[in-house]
């Protein structure tokens, strides 16, 4: 037996876990099936539609246990293994039940050197949980994630697969958590690029409800 099977780097999933979604709720409505069929029609092969179909499934069921991934694969018309590979590759797909607010803190290289771990540890201390855990009241889950593509505004995070919160500080995190506890999501914010200030006199986005001025990223207090 291969050493990986005896001593896996990550815990191997159960082959036949106990279903988390009752059988009488495990289905797509006719309207949802029609939407998935539309996604499939947009691609040369059906597998091109699996990401959008999984997103629809997550919106419906809240997360993606194996039986939901299998249902989605069958509806799209591709093997379960292929859908499972996509769902487990991306952190934006939830493979376990999450809190109401999922705080994805980037600790990839740019964010790391600018304080990503400082921000992660501050959140852990404030909420009393570690990364990968959910608060007892079910309101917050903290995740450590790879690059989210906003390196110029590091350190940064994403809130429940929605708005980015950039140029993080401990004070900014405190304000964010307090707002989320009151049911207020942060608005989409556009960060002014340096050339915008010089060439345009402001932000190039006119449709953003919130704008921030570019600032030089900080240096991490501690790099783990």
C-alpha positions in Angstrom: 0.0 0.0 0.0 1.3 3.4 -0.9 2.7 5.5 1.9 0.3 8.3 1.0 -2.6 6.0 1.8 -1.1 5.0 5.1 -0.1 8.5 6.1 -2.0 11.0 4.0 -0.9 14.7 4.0 -4.6 15.6 4.6 -7.3 13.5 6.1 -9.0 11.4 3.4 -12.8 11.8 3.1 -15.1 9.0 4.0 -16.3 6.9 1.0 -19.9 6.9 2.1 -20.5 9.6 4.7 -23.8 9.9 6.5 -26.0 12.3 4.3 -26.4 15.8 5.7 -29.3 16.7 3.5 -32.5 14.7 4.0 -33.6 12.7 1.0 -36.9 14.6 0.7 -35.0 17.9 0.3 -32.2 16.6 -2.0 -33.5 17.8 -5.4 -33.4 20.7 -7.8 -36.7 22.4 -8.7 -37.8 22.5 -12.3 -36.7 26.1 -12.5 -33.3 25.3 -11.1 -32.9 22.4 -13.5 -33.7 24.8 -16.3 -31.1 27.3 -15.1 -28.5 24.5 -15.0 -29.5 23.4 -18.5 -28.9 27.0 -19.7 -25.4 26.9 -18.1 -24.7 23.7 -19.9 -25.9 25.1 -23.3 -23.3 27.8 -23.1 -20.3 25.5 -23.3 -19.0 23.0 -25.9 -19.1 20.3 -23.3 -21.2 19.9 -20.1 -18.2 20.0 -17.7 -17.8 23.7 -18.5 -21.0 24.4 -16.5 -20.0 22.7 -13.3 -18.6 25.7 -11.5 -21.8 27.8 -12.0 -24.0 24.8 -11.2 -22.1 24.1 -8.0 -22.6 27.8 -7.1 -26.3 27.5 -7.6 -26.3 24.3 -5.4 -24.4 26.1 -2.6 -26.9 29.0 -2.7 -29.7 26.5 -2.4 -28.3 24.2 0.3 -25.9 26.5 2.1 -22.9 24.2 1.5 -21.8 21.3 -0.6 -21.8 17.9 1.2 -21.0 14.9 -1.0 -24.6 14.1 -1.8 -25.2 17.7 -3.1 -22.1 17.5 -5.2 -23.3 14.2 -6.6 -26.8 15.6 -7.3 -25.1 18.5 -9.2 -22.9 16.3 -11.2 -25.8 14.1 -12.2 -27.8 17.1 -13.2 -25.0 18.6 -15.3 -24.2 15.2 -16.8 -20.6 14.6 -15.7 -18.9 12.1 -13.4 -19.1 12.7 -9.6 -15.3 12.5 -9.3 -15.0 15.5 -11.7 -17.5 17.6 -9.8 -15.9 16.6 -6.5 -12.5 17.7 -7.8 -13.8 21.1 -8.7 -15.7 21.6 -5.4 -12.7 20.6 -3.3 -10.2 22.7 -5.2 -11.7 26.1 -4.5 -12.1 27.5 -1.0 -15.2 29.5 -2.2 -17.1 26.2 -2.2 -18.0 25.2 1.3 -17.5 21.5 2.0 -18.9 21.9 5.6 -21.6 23.9 7.2 -20.3 27.5 7.8 -21.2 30.4 9.9 -23.5 33.2 8.7 -20.4 35.3 7.9 -17.3 33.6 6.5 -14.2 35.7 6.9 -11.6 34.6 4.3 -8.2 36.1 5.3 -5.5 36.1 2.6 -2.1 34.9 3.9 -0.5 34.4 0.5 2.9 36.0 -0.1 2.0 39.7 -0.6 -0.6 39.7 2.2 1.7 37.7 4.4 4.6 40.2 4.3 2.1 43.0 4.8 0.5 41.6 7.9 -1.9 38.9 6.7 -1.1 36.7 9.7 -1.3 39.6 12.0 -4.9 40.2 10.8 -5.7 36.5 11.0 -4.5 36.2 14.6 -6.3 39.4 15.6 -9.6 38.0 14.3 -9.0 34.7 16.1 -8.4 36.5 19.3 -11.4 38.8 18.9 -13.8 36.0 18.0 -12.3 33.4 20.3 -11.9 30.8 17.6 -9.1 29.5 15.4 -8.9 29.4 11.6 -11.2 26.7 10.3 -13.6 27.1 13.2 -17.0 28.6 13.7 -18.2 30.6 16.7 -20.6 28.8 19.0 -23.5 31.1 18.0 -22.9 30.1 14.3 -22.4 33.7 13.2 -18.7 33.7 12.1 -16.3 31.3 10.5 -12.6 32.2 9.9 -10.7 30.8 7.0 -7.1 31.2 5.9 -7.1 31.4 2.1 -4.7 31.7 -0.9 -4.4 34.8 -3.1 -7.6 36.7 -3.8 -6.1 38.9 -6.4 -5.9 42.2 -4.5 -2.2 42.2 -3.7 -1.8 46.0 -4.1 -4.2 46.5 -1.2 -2.7 44.0 1.2 -3.5 42.9 3.8 -7.0 42.0 2.7 -9.9 39.6 3.2 -13.2 38.6 1.6 -16.6 38.4 3.4 -18.8 35.4 2.6 -17.7 35.2 -1.1 -18.8 38.8 -1.4 -17.1 42.2 -0.8 -13.4 42.6 -0.4 -12.1 44.5 2.7 -8.7 45.9 1.8 -5.9 47.8 3.6 -6.7 46.0 6.8 -5.8 47.2 10.2 -6.9 45.8 13.6 -9.2 48.8 14.0 -10.7 48.2 10.6 -11.4 44.6 11.5 -13.0 45.5 14.8 -15.3 47.9 13.0 -16.1 45.3 10.4 -17.0 42.6 12.9 -19.2 45.0 14.9 -21.0 45.9 11.7 -21.6 42.3 10.7 -22.9 41.6 14.2 -25.5 44.3 13.6 -26.4 42.8 10.2 -24.5 45.4 8.1 -22.4 44.0 5.2 -19.5 46.1 4.0 -20.2 47.8 0.6 -18.2 47.1 -2.5 -15.2 49.5 -2.3 -13.0 50.6 -5.2 -9.4 51.5 -4.4 -7.9 54.4 -6.2 -4.8 53.5 -8.1 -1.8 55.9 -7.8 -2.1 56.9 -11.5 -5.7 57.8 -11.0 -4.7 60.4 -8.5 -2.2 61.9 -10.9 -4.0 61.5 -14.2 -7.7 61.5 -13.3 -7.9 63.4 -10.0 -9.7 60.6 -8.3 -11.1 57.1 -8.6 -11.8 55.7 -12.1 -14.9 53.9 -10.9 -18.1 56.0 -10.8 -20.4 53.2 -9.8 -18.8 52.1 -6.6 -20.8 52.9 -3.4 -17.5 53.3 -1.5 -14.0 54.4 -2.5 -10.7 54.3 -0.8 -7.5 56.1 -1.5 -4.4 54.0 -2.4 -1.9 53.7 0.5 1.4 52.0 0.7 1.0 48.5 2.2 2.3 48.0 5.8 5.0 45.6 6.9 4.0 42.6 9.0 4.8 42.8 12.7 5.4 39.1 12.7 5.9 36.8 9.7 5.2 33.2 10.5 
